[in-house]
């Protein structure tokens, strides 16, 4: 049996990343989690702007050079919707399990929230 807690790292500290797109534009994200699936690593990022984050939610990026800890991440967006959903589901399962039950202070959108 696979231990999902070992495959999903949720970041408590808010760390921002700036990604440069091929068109030269830069986008700033907050790092939410890192997920390992089938030997590949993915970053779940949300826009650093709170309003934009509420509207757009999380993005899933594949980390292309995860095996080089000294290098800046090289990432590409996951365009396969099924894969993105699988990675997100792995994250959300662990995130939900870590919930302390204080829904008033929680920002997650889950079924238990009233």
C-alpha positions as CSV (number, residue, x, y, z in Angstrom):
1,X,0.0,0.0,0.0
2,X,1.3,3.4,-0.9
3,X,1.6,6.0,1.9
4,X,0.2,9.2,0.5
5,X,1.7,11.2,3.3
6,X,5.1,10.4,1.9
7,X,4.1,11.4,-1.6
8,X,2.5,14.8,-0.7
9,X,4.4,17.6,1.0
10,X,2.1,20.5,2.0
11,X,4.1,23.7,2.7
12,X,3.2,25.6,5.9
13,X,5.5,28.5,5.1
14,X,4.4,30.8,2.4
15,X,7.0,30.9,-0.3
16,X,6.5,32.8,-3.5
17,X,7.9,31.8,-6.9
18,X,8.1,33.9,-10.0
19,X,7.9,32.0,-13.2
20,X,8.8,33.4,-16.6
21,X,6.7,32.4,-19.5
22,X,8.0,31.8,-23.0
23,X,6.4,35.2,-24.0
24,X,8.6,37.0,-21.5
25,X,5.8,37.7,-19.0
26,X,6.4,36.9,-15.4
27,X,3.8,35.4,-13.0
28,X,4.1,35.1,-9.2
29,X,2.7,32.1,-7.4
30,X,2.6,30.8,-3.8
31,X,3.9,27.3,-3.4
32,X,1.2,25.2,-1.8
33,X,2.4,21.6,-2.1
34,X,4.7,19.2,-3.9
35,X,3.3,15.8,-5.0
36,X,5.2,12.7,-6.2
37,X,3.2,10.5,-8.7
38,X,4.7,7.6,-10.5
39,X,8.3,8.9,-10.0
40,X,7.5,12.3,-11.3
41,X,7.2,15.5,-9.2
42,X,4.5,18.1,-9.4
43,X,4.1,21.5,-7.8
44,X,0.7,22.9,-6.8
45,X,0.8,26.6,-7.0
46,X,-1.7,29.4,-6.6
47,X,-1.5,32.9,-7.8
48,X,0.1,35.3,-5.3
49,X,-2.7,37.8,-5.7
50,X,-5.5,36.8,-3.3
51,X,-8.3,37.9,-5.6
52,X,-6.8,36.0,-8.5
53,X,-6.2,33.0,-6.3
54,X,-9.9,32.9,-5.3
55,X,-11.0,33.1,-9.0
56,X,-8.5,30.7,-10.5
57,X,-7.6,28.2,-7.7
58,X,-4.6,25.9,-7.9
59,X,-2.4,25.3,-10.9
60,X,-0.5,22.0,-11.3
61,X,3.0,22.1,-12.8
62,X,5.4,19.3,-13.6
63,X,8.8,19.9,-12.1
64,X,11.2,18.9,-14.9
65,X,14.5,19.0,-12.9
66,X,13.5,17.9,-9.4
67,X,16.5,15.6,-9.2
68,X,18.8,18.7,-9.2
69,X,18.3,20.3,-5.8
70,X,20.7,23.1,-6.4
71,X,19.0,24.4,-9.6
72,X,16.0,26.6,-9.9
73,X,12.9,24.7,-10.8
74,X,12.1,24.2,-14.5
75,X,8.4,23.6,-14.7
76,X,5.7,23.1,-17.3
77,X,2.0,23.3,-16.8
78,X,0.2,20.0,-16.7
79,X,-2.2,20.1,-19.6
80,X,-3.5,16.6,-19.3
81,X,-6.7,17.2,-17.3
82,X,-6.9,13.6,-16.0
83,X,-3.3,13.7,-14.7
84,X,-3.8,17.2,-13.1
85,X,-7.0,15.9,-11.4
86,X,-5.1,12.8,-10.1
87,X,-2.3,15.0,-8.6
88,X,-4.8,17.4,-7.1
89,X,-6.8,14.5,-5.6
90,X,-3.7,13.1,-4.0
91,X,-2.9,16.6,-2.5
92,X,-6.5,17.1,-1.3
93,X,-6.7,13.7,0.4
94,X,-3.7,14.4,2.5
95,X,-4.8,18.0,3.1
96,X,-8.2,16.9,4.2
97,X,-6.7,14.4,6.6
98,X,-4.6,17.1,8.3
99,X,-7.7,19.3,8.9
100,X,-8.0,20.3,12.6
101,X,-11.8,20.7,12.4
102,X,-11.7,24.5,12.9
103,X,-13.8,25.3,9.8
104,X,-14.1,29.0,10.7
105,X,-10.4,29.5,10.4
106,X,-9.9,27.2,7.4
107,X,-9.6,28.5,3.9
108,X,-10.2,25.1,2.2
109,X,-13.3,24.4,0.2
110,X,-14.4,21.0,1.4
111,X,-17.8,19.2,1.9
112,X,-17.6,19.7,5.7
113,X,-17.4,23.5,5.5
114,X,-20.7,25.2,6.4
